[in-house]
Amino acid sequence: MRGEELIQTEEGYISMMCKNVEPYLRTYEKIDYFCGYDGTTISYRVYEKENSKGNILIVHGFSEFAQKYSEMIYILLVNNYTVFIPDLRGHGCSHRKLSNGCKVDVEDFHDYIADLHVLFVNKISKSKNNNYIFGHSMGGAIVARYMEEYPNDFRKAVLSSPMIQVNTGKVPLSLAYLIASFEKRLGNGTKYATGEGDFCPYDNFENSSCKSKNRYSYIMNMRRSNCKYQTWGADYNWLYAACKNTFFIRNKKNIQNITRPIIILYAEDDNRINIGSIEKFAKMINATGCFFFEKTRHEIFNGDKEARLRFYHMVFAFLEGK
């Protein structure tokens, strides 16, 4: 596997990204836009390698953005994969319905899936390469549903800490769903859900999803310097849609549509999602593999050196295995 020097780097990481990785990415990067299924403007980036091993679509997580995945894109590129990565609607440089750019708002998770399918049909599927899909967190939940709705588009799927069940804290999922539904009926769908709010520019590494402090700082610096990267808190529309999506992807009838190999990677010290739901889902879909990372937080690929190396080795072994 190429790129291990970057994966293992902690001290000097930010310098390496700025001086080496970012210039390398710019030589392959094409930033463009497409119309989502309902005409919404969606930003995406493509990094194309000639004679590549395949195309990989990366689906980012809640409140994230394409550029956050610069390290992963680099690792995939140097291992000879072509990468597609959009900013999901309401995120990054894609269109937002709300004037407050910090709010994450969507009516239904099917909107995300339908947009991705447009990108697949009009762009990704045009090459003769094998097509793979990777999703992290909310992106993992989106990919799980995508594989249920469009089971033949991608040859294999990787779910990283997938949000199979939205984390509603001490509030049961069914009650959170009812509360969000009630708030929507009152006309408060675009109001922040309880506990959510605007972007906070101050460091909070100890409560973050990363175990690599330098990777955390690199990403936070991007957020601070670009208001389009400050998407942060969920409104009641999003909470309602996330609860509905949990019910959808765990529905046995929908699960029966999954026919392609899927692996799941998840972490012990994850305070962002419901871990038990991942283990149950893996059994329900008869996952090709379900791999547990001890003493690691939500973003395994931003964990400690050992976790990062194991993560990428597992991903490549899966993609390149028969």
Residue pairs with C-beta under 8 A, 6 or more apart in sequence:
1 79
1 312
1 313
1 316
2 75
2 78
2 79
3 74
3 75
3 78
3 79
3 312
4 309
6 13
6 16
6 21
6 71
6 74
6 75
7 71
7 75
7 305
7 308
7 309
7 312
8 305
8 308
8 309
9 16
10 212
10 213
10 214
10 305
11 214
13 212
13 214
13 215
13 218
14 214
14 217
14 218
14 221
17 70
17 71
17 218
21 70
21 71
21 74
22 70
24 74
24 77
25 47
25 70
25 73
25 74
25 77
28 47
28 48
28 49
28 77
29 45
29 46
29 47
30 45
30 46
30 47
30 48
31 43
31 44
31 45
31 93
32 43
32 44
32 45
32 46
33 41
33 42
33 43
33 44
34 41
34 42
34 44
34 118
34 119
34 122
34 123
35 41
35 42
35 118
36 42
36 89
36 111
36 114
36 115
36 118
37 111
37 114
37 115
37 117
37 118
38 111
38 114
40 89
40 94
40 95
40 111
40 115
41 94
41 95
42 86
42 87
42 88
42 89
42 94
42 95
42 115
42 118
42 119
43 66
43 86
43 87
43 92
43 93
43 94
44 66
44 84
44 85
44 86
44 87
44 119
44 123
45 66
45 67
45 73
45 83
45 84
45 85
45 86
46 82
46 83
46 84
46 85
46 123
47 73
47 76
47 77
47 82
47 83
48 82
49 77
49 80
49 81
49 82
51 80
52 80
52 81
52 82
52 129
53 79
53 80
53 81
53 129
53 130
53 319
53 320
54 81
54 82
54 129
54 130
54 131
54 132
54 155
54 319
55 81
55 82
55 83
55 84
55 124
55 127
55 129
55 130
55 131
55 132
56 76
56 81
56 82
56 83
56 84
56 131
56 132
56 133
56 134
56 319
57 84
57 85
57 116
57 119
57 120
57 124
57 131
57 132
57 133
57 134
57 154
58 66
58 69
58 72
58 73
58 83
58 84
58 85
58 134
58 135
58 136
58 139
59 85
59 86
59 88
59 112
59 116
59 133
59 134
59 135
59 136
59 139
59 140
59 142
59 143
59 146
60 66
60 68
60 69
60 85
60 87
60 88
60 91
60 136
60 138
60 139
61 135
61 136
61 137
61 138
61 139
61 140
61 163
62 104
62 137
62 138
62 163
62 234
63 91
63 104
63 231
63 232
63 233
64 91
64 92
64 136
64 137
64 139
64 231
65 87
65 91
65 92
65 93
65 228
65 229
65 231
66 85
66 86
66 87
66 92
67 92
67 222
67 229
68 219
68 222
68 229
69 85
71 215
71 301
72 301
73 83
73 85
75 312
76 83
77 83
79 316
81 319
82 127
82 129
84 119
84 123
84 124
86 94
86 115
86 116
86 119
87 93
87 94
88 94
88 112
88 115
88 139
88 142
89 95
89 106
89 111
89 112
89 115
90 96
90 97
90 98
90 103
90 104
90 105
90 106
90 231
91 104
91 231
92 228
92 229
92 231
93 228
96 105
97 105
98 105
98 190
98 235
100 198
101 227
101 228
101 230
101 231
102 197
102 198
102 199
102 230
102 231
102 232
102 233
103 190
103 192
103 231
103 232
103 233
103 234
103 235
104 231
104 232
104 233
104 234
104 235
104 238
105 189
105 190
105 235
105 237
105 238
106 112
106 237
106 238
106 241
107 237
107 241
108 241
108 244
108 245
109 141
109 142
109 145
109 241
109 242
109 244
109 245
109 248
110 145
110 149
112 142
113 142
113 145
113 146
113 149
113 150
116 142
116 146
117 146
117 149
117 150
117 153
120 131
120 150
120 153
124 131
125 131
125 153
130 155
131 153
131 154
131 155
132 154
132 155
132 156
132 157
132 158
132 319
133 143
133 146
133 147
133 153
133 154
133 156
133 157
133 158
134 143
134 157
134 158
134 160
134 315
135 141
135 142
135 143
135 144
135 157
135 158
135 159
135 160
135 162
136 160
136 161
136 162
136 299
136 301
137 160
137 161
137 162
137 163
137 272
137 273
137 298
138 163
138 242
139 160
139 162
140 159
140 160
140 161
140 162
140 163
140 164
140 264
141 162
141 163
141 164
141 166
141 242
141 245
141 246
141 249
143 157
143 159
143 162
144 157
144 159
144 162
144 164
144 249
144 262
144 281
145 245
145 248
145 249
145 254
146 153
146 154
147 154
147 157
147 257
147 258
147 260
147 262
148 248
148 249
148 254
148 255
148 257
148 258
149 254
149 257
151 257
151 258
151 259
151 260
152 259
152 260
154 260
155 260
155 261
156 260
156 261
156 262
156 263
156 318
156 319
157 260
157 261
157 262
157 263
158 262
158 263
158 265
158 315
158 318
158 319
159 262
159 263
159 264
159 265
160 265
160 266
160 300
160 301
160 311
161 265
161 266
161 267
161 270
161 272
161 273
161 278
161 298
161 299
161 300
162 264
162 266
162 273
162 278
162 281
163 242
163 272
163 273
164 246
164 249
164 250
164 273
164 274
164 277
164 278
164 280
164 281
165 173
165 246
165 250
165 273
165 274
165 277
166 173
166 176
166 239
166 242
166 243
166 245
166 246
166 273
166 274
167 271
167 272
167 273
167 274
168 175
168 176
168 243
169 195
171 179
173 243
173 246
176 239
176 243
177 240
177 243
177 244
179 236
180 193
180 236
180 237
180 239
180 240
180 243
181 240
183 189
183 191
183 193
183 236
184 236
184 237
184 240
188 236
189 235
189 236
189 237
189 240
190 235
190 236
190 237
191 235
191 236
192 233
192 234
192 235
192 236
193 233
193 234
193 235
193 236
193 238
193 239
196 232
196 233
196 234
196 235
197 232
197 233
198 230
198 232
198 233
199 223
199 230
199 231
199 232
200 232
201 220
201 223
201 224
203 216
203 217
203 220
205 213
205 216
205 217
207 271
208 216
208 297
209 272
209 297
209 298
209 299
209 302
210 216
210 219
210 297
210 299
210 302
210 303
211 296
211 297
211 302
211 303
211 304
211 307
212 302
212 303
212 304
212 308
215 302
216 302
219 302
222 229
223 229
223 230
234 242
246 277
248 254
249 255
249 281
250 277
250 280
250 281
250 284
252 284
255 284
255 285
258 285
261 288
261 318
262 285
262 287
262 288
263 287
263 288
263 289
263 290
263 291
263 314
263 315
263 318
264 278
264 281
264 282
264 287
264 289
264 290
264 291
265 291
265 293
265 300
265 311
265 314
265 315
266 275
266 278
266 290
266 291
266 292
266 293
266 300
267 292
267 293
267 296
267 297
267 298
267 300
267 303
267 307
268 275
268 292
268 293
268 294
268 295
268 296
269 295
269 296
269 297
270 296
270 297
270 298
271 297
271 298
272 298
273 298
278 290
279 290
281 287
282 290
288 318
289 314
289 318
291 314
293 300
293 303
293 307
293 310
293 311
295 304
296 303
296 304
296 307
297 303
300 307
300 308
300 311
301 308
301 311
301 312
302 308
303 311
